[in-house]
């Protein structure tokens, strides 16, 4: 029996410059949002365009690539797995977030 795999691949543009976080032990993590577009025709035949935003987290050796070469507006391809987590706001509200833990990255624009 084959095990199910959690894998996602996206091509999109960065919504802002990556945020680089350095931990006490010197390890780094990069975070950024990635915009992907989709379009379809509605019942009236009008083209409708939508933009979806994805939260991407990069760890380990790829952080150096993101830190040195990836910028706002750049088109990239990412591959990774979907993860979900929750956190509490300052006001005590629980929020949920889905992120892509990126393990491969390809720069598509110069």
N, C-alpha and C positions, 0 to 999 in steps of 0.2 A: 504494500500500500504506500503510495506517495504521500509525503507530508505536505501540507499547505505551506506556501511561502508568502511572507509579507514583503512585497516589493513594489516600488513605485518609481516611475520614470517621468520626468517633466522637462519641458523646454520652455523657458520664459525669460523675463527681464527683471533685474533687481530693482526693487522699489526705493531702496536707499543704500548708502554705503554700508558694508557689513559692520556689525558691532563685534569687536574683539574683546573677549573677557579673559583676563589672566588670573589664575588661581594661585593660592599661597605657595604651592609646590612648583610653580613655574609652568604648569600645564595650561594650554590655551583652548578656548572654544570660540567659534565664530557663529553669529546669528544674523540672518537677513530674511527679508520677505521677497518672494518670487511671484511675479504676475504672469498668469497665463490667460490667453484669450480664447473665446469660443463664439461662434455665430450660428444663427439659424434663421429660417424664415417663419414669420408668424402666420396666422390664419389669413391675413390680408395680403400676404406675399411680401411684406416689408422685412428687410434684413434687420435682425436684432443682434447686437454685439454685447457680450458680457466679459468682464474681467474677473478672474478668480485670484485670490491672494493666498499664498502658501507660506507657512513659517518653516524655514530651513535651519537646521543646526548642523555644524561641522565640527568634528573633533579630530584629534591625532594629527598625522602628517599633512592632511589636506588644509589645515588651518593656515599654514605658512603660505600656501598657494593663494587662498582667499585673501589673506592679509596683504599680500604683495601685488596681486594681479586682478582682483575682482572689484568692480566699482558700480555705483548706481547707474542704471540704464543699460548695463551690459547684458547681452543675451548669452545664457548659459544653459547647459543640460545637466540635470542632476539625477542621480539614482540613489535610492536608499530604501528605508523602511518607515512606515507610519507608526508613530507612537502617540499616546495620549497621556496627559497628566493633568492634575488639578493644583491650584494654588489659592491662597487666601489673600484678598485685597486688604488695604489698610483699614477699610470699613468692616472687615469681617465677612465679606461675601466670598463664597467659593466660586471660582471661575475654572473653566475647563478649556484646554488648548490641545489641538492636534498639531504635531510637528513632523517634519521629514528629517530623519537622522541620515544625513548624506554620507555615503561611502565612496561615491565616484562623482567627479565633476569634470565637465568639458566646456571650455570657453569657446563660444561660437562666433563672437564678434571681436573685432580688433580693438 
